[in-house]
Amino acid sequence: MQQQICLLLERTAHPGVVWCAINNNPRSARDGARCKRMGVKAGVPDMMFWHRGQNFQLEIKTEKGRASEAQLEWRDRMLNQGVKAMIGYGYEQIYNILKFTWGLIK
């Protein structure tokens, strides 16, 4: 699903929208320990966006997915910082967030 979202963004993002995916999935316990020493934090969302001086953060879940406690805590911490942070469940909801809630795509 994240690949579909990236394709959607490549095709329809408004000019000036900057975005990236965050790879926060270590391949092994050893890699996880190394990532932690390098500053990787639990709960960081799958994608981040910047547009017109604002930061948007999106955690991607399937329709039946469930956010972890770390993801919920990260979202709440970001909301308290004035960041627009959401957890999207399924492609349709994520599309609506990107288009109608945040206005990042055409």
C-alpha positions in Angstrom: 0.0 0.0 0.0 2.8 2.4 0.8 4.2 1.9 -2.8 0.7 2.9 -4.1 0.7 6.0 -1.9 4.2 7.0 -3.2 3.0 6.6 -6.8 0.0 8.7 -6.0 2.2 11.4 -4.5 4.6 11.3 -7.5 1.7 11.9 -9.9 -0.6 14.3 -8.0 1.3 16.1 -5.2 0.9 19.9 -5.4 4.0 21.8 -6.5 6.2 22.5 -3.5 5.2 19.4 -1.5 8.3 17.7 -0.1 7.9 14.2 1.2 9.8 11.1 2.2 9.3 7.7 3.6 11.0 6.6 6.8 12.4 3.1 7.0 12.1 2.3 10.6 12.2 -1.5 10.3 15.5 -3.0 11.4 16.4 -6.3 9.8 17.7 -8.0 12.9 18.2 -7.4 16.7 21.8 -6.4 16.0 20.6 -3.9 13.3 17.9 -2.6 15.7 20.5 -1.9 18.3 22.7 -0.1 15.8 19.7 1.9 14.6 18.8 2.9 18.2 22.4 4.1 18.8 22.0 6.2 15.6 18.9 7.9 16.9 16.1 5.8 15.4 13.0 6.2 17.6 10.1 3.8 18.1 6.8 5.1 16.8 8.2 7.4 14.1 5.6 7.4 11.3 6.0 5.9 7.9 6.0 9.1 5.9 6.7 12.8 6.4 5.6 15.8 4.4 6.5 19.5 4.3 4.5 22.2 2.6 4.3 25.9 3.1 6.2 25.8 6.3 4.1 23.0 7.8 5.1 19.5 8.8 2.8 16.5 8.3 3.4 13.0 9.6 1.5 9.9 8.5 1.5 6.4 9.9 0.1 3.9 7.3 -2.0 1.0 8.5 -4.2 -1.5 6.7 -7.9 -1.1 7.3 -7.7 -3.7 10.0 -4.3 -2.6 11.3 -3.6 -1.4 14.8 -1.3 1.4 15.9 1.3 0.5 18.5 1.5 2.3 21.8 4.8 3.9 20.6 3.0 5.1 17.4 0.1 6.6 19.4 2.5 8.3 21.8 4.6 9.7 18.9 1.5 11.1 17.2 0.4 12.8 20.4 3.8 14.3 21.0 3.9 15.7 17.5 0.4 17.1 17.8 1.5 18.9 20.9 4.4 20.4 18.9 1.9 21.8 16.2 2.7 19.0 13.7 -0.2 17.7 11.7 0.1 14.0 12.6 -2.4 11.2 11.7 -2.7 7.5 11.5 -4.4 6.4 8.3 -6.3 3.1 8.0 -6.5 1.8 4.5 -5.8 3.4 1.1 -9.1 5.3 0.9 -8.8 7.0 4.2 -5.1 7.8 3.5 -6.1 9.3 0.1 -8.8 11.4 1.9 -6.2 12.7 4.5 -3.7 13.6 1.8 -6.3 15.3 -0.5 -9.1 16.8 1.7 -7.6 17.0 5.2 -4.1 18.2 4.4 -4.6 19.4 0.8 -1.2 17.9 -0.4 -2.5 16.2 -3.6 -4.6 17.4 -6.5 
